[in-house]
Every structure is written in C-alpha cells, then in structure tokens.
Amino acid sequence: MAKYDQQWYRDFYGRYLTSFVMIIFLLLNVLFFVSQMILGNRLTDSGALITDNVYYGGQLYRLITATFLHADISHIVSNMIGLFFIGGLIEISVGHIGFALIYLMSGIGGNLVSVYYENFKHIERYSIGASGGVFGLVGALLILTAYERIRSAREGKPAGSLLYRGLFVVVFMVASGFTEGGVNNTAHIGGLIMGMIVCTALVLIRGSKIKPMQL
C-alpha cells in the first residue's frame, strides 16, 4: 500500500474513533442483541413497539427500548453499518450532543409517528430496530450536505455531488422498505423527517460552528 494511502486510512478511521457517542450507541445495540439471544422473547416482548401498549397502555418507554432491539443478525448488522458510517460523519460535523439528539429523537419520533398512524389505520404492529434512528441520520446528512453547498457557494468554492448521492440513497432505502415485507416504513419515514428537523434546528442555532462534512 502506498504511503499516502496509509495516511488517508489513518486520518479517516482516526476521525471515526473520536465519534465516541456513536460507538457507545453501537455497543449498546450489540449488548441488547446479545441479551435477546440469552433471554429469548422475554426481553424482546417487554421492549418491542406494540401500538396498543403504547397508545392505550401508556407504555411510552417502548418508543425508545424498541430502537435497541433487533430481530436477527442480518437486521442488526445492516443497521449498525449505517450507524457507524453515517453516524460517524454526523457526529464529527455537529458534535457529540448534537449527534445524540438527532439519533435518539429520530428513533423515538419515528416510532411515535408509527404508533399514531397505526392507531388511526387500526393496525396492530409489533416492531423493533434502530432503523428509525439510522434514517434520521440519513436525513441529517441531507441537511448538512445542503448547508455545505450553500456555504461553499457563498465562499465561491465548487460544490460536490454528495447531496445528489444522499438523495439517491434516501430514495433507494425508502423504496426498498416498500418492496420488502415486515418493514415499518412509517417509522422509517418519520425518523427521516425528524432527523431533518433536528439537524436543521442545530444548523440554525450553531451556524458556523457546524464543521464541514469530511469524507
């Protein structure tokens, strides 16, 4: 491997190691999954998002516990890949607290939208997974890349194509959810929108303190 390639990898992954909140969330998801394997359905049933239990039973804790539970190994691996690669970028850009707010509020907000929609449609759903939070990170990525384009235009710098690639990823992820069975698309879309809202608020509040996206 060429010397400059080695330096690029050290810089790239070194930045990710500073995203310790993302790493904490990733480890929590893995810990919960291992606990599910040990305890079986007891943990899953007690923490899953169940519409009637939340809406009529007042079990609001399920809005967050469901985001740390997963159905199988492929489910958690796919979500953790998204959390690691997208979450690392977001945390570097908006900071540790900003990242935590985006991720948690997207997961909770997506589940809340799901509960209200399913109650309105008289659908009884049992769902788990961190994908609402991951979709929120994708939404935040769109906002940050759009903000970076605006900032680059003001400074007379050329704009990259990351925004268009991000839009493609969003369309692909949402479309994939509709073609696969057993996917809570309402929570995904709700998480996406919540992530965009929270990130927009952070950009408006912090302004120039938002760091440029580093790829």
VMD Tcl script that draws the C-alpha trace (Angstrom):
set ca {
  {0.00 0.00 0.00}
  {1.32 3.43 -0.94}
  {2.40 5.77 1.84}
  {-0.29 8.35 1.06}
  {-2.93 5.60 1.12}
  {-1.82 4.57 4.60}
  {-2.05 8.17 5.80}
  {-5.56 8.51 4.31}
  {-6.77 5.43 6.17}
  {-5.22 6.61 9.43}
  {-6.88 10.01 9.09}
  {-10.22 8.54 8.02}
  {-10.59 5.94 10.75}
  {-8.88 8.17 13.32}
  {-11.73 10.66 12.91}
  {-14.25 7.89 13.46}
  {-12.61 6.91 16.73}
  {-13.35 10.42 18.04}
  {-17.08 9.74 17.49}
  {-17.37 8.05 20.87}
  {-21.13 8.66 21.30}
  {-21.76 6.74 18.07}
  {-19.54 3.94 19.36}
  {-21.46 3.88 22.67}
  {-24.79 3.56 20.83}
  {-23.35 0.82 18.63}
  {-22.11 -1.14 21.65}
  {-25.47 -0.69 23.40}
  {-27.26 -2.17 20.39}
  {-24.88 -5.13 20.37}
  {-25.30 -5.61 24.13}
  {-29.08 -5.60 23.81}
  {-28.91 -8.09 20.94}
  {-26.71 -10.46 22.94}
  {-29.18 -10.13 25.83}
  {-32.00 -11.02 23.45}
  {-30.14 -14.16 22.44}
  {-29.71 -15.11 26.11}
  {-33.15 -14.15 27.44}
  {-35.16 -15.07 24.35}
  {-38.53 -13.47 23.72}
  {-38.87 -12.13 27.26}
  {-36.68 -9.10 26.58}
  {-37.99 -8.59 23.06}
  {-41.66 -8.75 24.08}
  {-41.12 -6.41 27.02}
  {-39.42 -3.73 24.91}
  {-40.85 -4.00 21.40}
  {-43.01 -1.28 19.88}
  {-46.60 -2.53 20.21}
  {-49.19 0.01 19.09}
  {-51.93 -0.65 21.65}
  {-49.48 -0.98 24.54}
  {-48.11 2.49 23.80}
  {-51.27 4.30 22.72}
  {-53.73 2.84 25.23}
  {-51.43 1.28 27.82}
  {-49.21 4.33 28.27}
  {-46.03 2.25 27.93}
  {-44.07 5.13 26.44}
  {-40.73 3.52 27.28}
  {-41.29 1.23 24.29}
  {-40.71 4.21 21.99}
  {-37.02 4.04 22.89}
  {-36.43 0.45 24.01}
  {-37.64 -0.80 20.63}
  {-34.81 1.13 18.94}
  {-32.21 -1.05 20.71}
  {-33.79 -4.41 19.84}
  {-33.34 -6.41 16.63}
  {-34.93 -9.43 15.00}
  {-31.83 -11.31 13.82}
  {-28.16 -10.97 12.95}
  {-28.74 -9.53 9.47}
  {-31.12 -6.94 10.94}
  {-28.62 -5.61 13.46}
  {-25.64 -5.81 11.08}
  {-27.37 -3.70 8.42}
  {-28.44 -1.09 10.98}
  {-25.05 -0.94 12.68}
  {-23.29 -0.44 9.34}
  {-25.50 2.59 8.74}
  {-24.97 3.83 12.30}
  {-21.20 3.51 12.05}
  {-20.53 5.07 8.66}
  {-23.24 7.74 8.61}
  {-23.28 8.35 12.36}
  {-19.53 8.92 12.44}
  {-19.78 11.65 9.81}
  {-22.70 13.33 11.58}
  {-21.03 13.33 15.00}
  {-17.83 14.83 13.59}
  {-19.88 17.60 11.97}
  {-22.46 18.54 14.64}
  {-20.70 17.37 17.80}
  {-21.41 14.69 20.38}
  {-24.58 16.18 21.89}
  {-25.97 17.17 18.51}
  {-25.45 13.66 17.18}
  {-27.11 12.09 20.24}
  {-30.12 14.39 19.84}
  {-30.51 13.55 16.15}
  {-30.20 9.80 16.65}
  {-32.40 9.45 19.72}
  {-35.10 11.89 18.64}
  {-35.26 10.30 15.19}
  {-35.73 6.84 16.66}
  {-38.33 8.00 19.19}
  {-40.04 10.34 16.73}
  {-40.23 7.68 14.04}
  {-41.80 5.22 16.47}
  {-44.25 7.87 17.69}
  {-45.37 8.63 14.13}
  {-45.76 4.88 13.58}
  {-47.95 4.46 16.67}
  {-50.30 7.31 15.74}
  {-50.53 6.20 12.10}
  {-51.22 2.58 13.02}
  {-53.81 3.56 15.61}
  {-55.53 5.78 13.02}
  {-55.49 2.93 10.47}
  {-56.43 0.33 13.13}
  {-53.23 -1.61 12.54}
  {-51.72 -3.65 15.36}
  {-47.96 -3.75 14.74}
  {-45.07 -5.35 16.60}
  {-41.79 -3.77 15.54}
  {-38.19 -3.43 16.68}
  {-34.98 -1.98 15.28}
  {-32.69 1.02 15.12}
  {-33.61 1.89 11.53}
  {-35.75 4.89 12.53}
  {-32.65 6.44 14.10}
  {-30.49 5.46 11.12}
  {-32.99 7.03 8.72}
  {-32.82 10.14 10.89}
  {-29.05 10.22 10.38}
  {-29.59 9.99 6.62}
  {-31.99 12.93 6.87}
  {-29.39 14.87 8.85}
  {-26.78 14.01 6.21}
  {-29.00 15.59 3.55}
  {-29.40 18.77 5.59}
  {-25.67 19.03 6.29}
  {-24.69 18.48 2.66}
  {-27.26 21.06 1.53}
  {-25.88 23.50 4.12}
  {-22.35 22.80 2.91}
  {-23.38 23.55 -0.67}
  {-24.82 26.90 0.43}
  {-21.69 27.69 2.44}
  {-19.43 26.72 -0.49}
  {-21.45 28.89 -2.88}
  {-21.04 31.88 -0.57}
  {-17.29 31.34 -0.46}
  {-17.02 30.77 -4.21}
  {-15.94 27.16 -3.82}
  {-17.11 24.33 -6.13}
  {-19.97 22.22 -4.76}
  {-19.62 18.45 -4.59}
  {-22.11 15.77 -5.59}
  {-22.69 14.35 -2.10}
  {-26.19 15.88 -1.87}
  {-27.35 14.07 -5.01}
  {-25.82 10.82 -3.83}
  {-27.59 11.28 -0.49}
  {-30.92 11.83 -2.24}
  {-30.35 8.65 -4.23}
  {-29.65 6.73 -1.00}
  {-32.86 8.05 0.58}
  {-34.99 7.09 -2.43}
  {-33.36 3.66 -2.57}
  {-33.80 2.97 1.16}
  {-37.45 4.08 1.24}
  {-38.27 2.16 -1.95}
  {-36.57 -0.96 -0.58}
  {-38.77 -0.78 2.50}
  {-41.92 -0.83 0.40}
  {-40.75 -3.84 -1.62}
  {-39.87 -5.94 1.44}
  {-42.37 -7.50 3.81}
  {-42.47 -6.83 7.55}
  {-40.81 -3.40 7.32}
  {-42.15 -0.47 9.36}
  {-41.93 2.17 6.64}
  {-43.89 4.67 8.73}
  {-41.18 4.65 11.40}
  {-38.51 4.95 8.69}
  {-40.14 8.00 7.07}
  {-40.94 9.51 10.46}
  {-37.32 9.06 11.56}
  {-36.06 10.58 8.31}
  {-38.22 13.69 8.73}
  {-37.37 14.03 12.43}
  {-33.66 13.81 11.64}
  {-34.00 16.59 9.08}
  {-35.94 18.77 11.53}
  {-33.50 18.32 14.42}
  {-30.47 18.83 12.20}
  {-31.99 21.97 10.65}
  {-32.51 23.35 14.15}
  {-28.87 22.59 15.01}
  {-27.65 24.33 11.86}
  {-29.75 27.40 12.62}
  {-28.59 27.51 16.23}
  {-24.90 26.68 15.77}
  {-24.32 28.14 12.29}
  {-20.61 28.44 11.54}
  {-19.76 26.08 14.38}
  {-21.04 23.20 12.24}
  {-17.94 21.52 10.80}
  {-17.73 20.72 7.07}
  {-18.53 17.14 6.11}
  {-15.27 15.14 5.98}
  {-15.25 12.21 3.58}
}
mol new
graphics top color blue
foreach p $ca { graphics top sphere $p radius 0.5 }
foreach p [lrange $ca 0 end-1] q [lrange $ca 1 end] { graphics top cylinder $p $q radius 0.2 }
display resetview
